[in-house]
Amino acid sequence: FFSRMKTAGILILGLVACANAYVTPLVAPSAAVRAPRISKLGLSGQLQLAPKVHGRSSALYSSIASDDEEKKGFLAKMKSAIPPANERKKLFPLGMMFFCILFNYTILRDTKDVLMVTARGSGAEVIPFLKTYVNLPAAIGFTVLYSKMCDKMSQKKVFYSCVIPFLAFFASFALVLYPASGVIHPHALCDTLLAALPAGFSAPIAILRNWSFALFYVMAEMWGSVVVSLLFWGFANTVTTVSEAKKYYPLFGMGANVALIFSGQYVKLVSKLRGLAGPGVDAWGMSLKLLMGAVCASGGVMLGTYKYMQDKVLTDPNVILPSEPKKKKAKVKMGMRESAKFLMSSKYIRNLATLVVSYGMAINIVEVSWKSKLKAAFPDPNAYSAFMGNFSSATGAVTLIMMLLGRSIFQKYGWRTAALVTPTMIGVTGVMFFSLTLFSGFFTPVAAAFGMTPLMLAVFVGAAQNILSKSSKYSLFDPCKEMAYIPLDQDSKTKGKAAVDVIGNPLGKSGGSFIQQILIFGVGSLAASTPYLAAILGLIIVAWFNSANSLAKQFNEAMAVQEETLPPAIDADVVNGEIKDVTKGKQDPTGADSGVSAN
């Protein structure tokens, strides 16, 4: 096992190196000029002057660099593509943290669906009600608590105070709550309510009947919003610069999406073990212990990595460059109403919120329809769980490919293009899924040609839609969103990010769920509401495009202002043989018109 893990680690490092080697010639030609000169001028680690002739760099050095570049072999290119030591020291721990967080999220996401959809008296129709009436209030309550924690606690204490209760709950659910579910769930009361109330109340009654499962569902959803979006990316934004973010944010997910593959196969393995349980054994309870045990172990590794970064990385001046001391401003404590007014007054924050809400609504509109077909195709919990395990592994594999493409998209085409890939992907694949659902009779011959029923073809097309949508989210949408926070002031970063990420995502999903509830009550069923859902999806995509274009303009303006106010840095970039100050975009501040190369 450890030999295979070592081999997998080597392969992951190889993928990162190959990605850097592939992208560098496209987006950083100056780096290709700098690297060969190290062997000629020495590894002094200092900026070295190149001779000038009539105000221009010597042609001799350019020809030497060109000759050396041609002589470099594949291994030399890979070596030069590996990040420098000071960047590796924070890049690898951040990648490990993201790996562990998404490993847990995949297991929790697959488990929560199986729990609620297959529970007694429940089904896929409870998901919109859960997102609207349970998940959204919980997210709002956490945002208020988080805002108060940020005012009174350090970032490190906030991180521990949020993560440890999550892990404690998941462990207690597998060991205490689930084994006692037959006692603590009010089945008799819910049966009485179901007989007395109209059939439209069956979904809310199912939530009350299986309240501990609903609580697990909410905590699993909150793990994605709080730990992934808020805690991890908030921490990453404090230890990386904009230039590092553009290079490495898409690559953070490479190791993390290997976690999707591993966690998906782990869920599938546990499903098989559950099927082998003997008579009288609570198979699902056994699998929950295995799944939550893996979640707690991965969470422990993540906490250990975070502590390592606090002790060894953040204290290293070679890794975290000291910034100019800033005058401390008195903290302004705002209530919930004042905070909302402050955030809504910012067009920048509103555009960010629109991106998050649009994604949540769009993916929810398609995903719930797909899960209803998934339950019809796989009514058995073991088969359902095994399919979701394969689904997660496929998502991880496709996302790895998107990560390789994502970096080149960021650095070659810019933030705007990268931000528009995800809505484009969701719009195109959504049209395919809804077309198959609306015109299933037309696609019957196509399904028969693949040896499937129209239902199974819809399941696989919906799975492909979800895989492509999620992979573009992980590789492009999330990095775009996190980069947009970097030029903001600290108050907007913390409180604005909390409102956008923790409320915005559930609000988007709850908004999509609320739309589905209205349509179901209005037209009678989820299937009958499909044409209306397709039209609403189109409107959401249009609003998404408009906000992304507006935010791209504001982001570029904010970055230009930030670069003008930053102090001079040692980092330099060679353009046409002359040094350019990266932070100010000017020539050598000494005023001399001499060519300078950086090794």
Buried (B, 14 or more C-beta within 10 A) or exposed (E): EEEEEEEBEEEBBEBBBBBBBBBBEEBBEBBBBBBBBEBEBEEEEEEEEBEBEEEEBBEEBBEBBEEBBEEBEEEBBBEBBBBEEBBEBBBBBBBBBBBBBBBBBBBBBBBBBBBBBBBEBBBBBBBBBBBBBBBBEBBBEBBBEBBEBBEEEEBBEBBBEBBEEBBEBBBEBBBEBBBEBEEEBBEEEBEEBBEEEEEEEBBBBBBBBBBBBBBBBBBBBBBBBBBBBBBBBBBBBEBBBBEBBBBBBBBBBBBBBBBBBBBBBBBBBBBEEBBEBEEEEEBBBBBBBBBBBBBBBBBEBBBBBBEEBBEEBBEEEEBBEEEEEEEEEEEEEBEEEEBEEBBEEBEBBBBBBBBBBBBBBBBBBBBBBBBBBBBEBBEEBBEBBBBBBBBBBBBBBBBBEBBBBBBBBBBEEBBBBBBBBBBBBBBEBBBEBBBBBBEBEEBEEEBEEEEBBBEBBBBBBBBBBBBBBBBBBBBBBBBBBBBBBBBBEEBBBBBBBBBBBBBBBBBBBBBBBBBBBEBBEEBEEBEEBBEBBBEBBBEBBEBBBEBBEBBBEBBBEBBEEBBEEBEEEEEBBBEEBBBBBBBBEEBBEEEEEBBBBBB
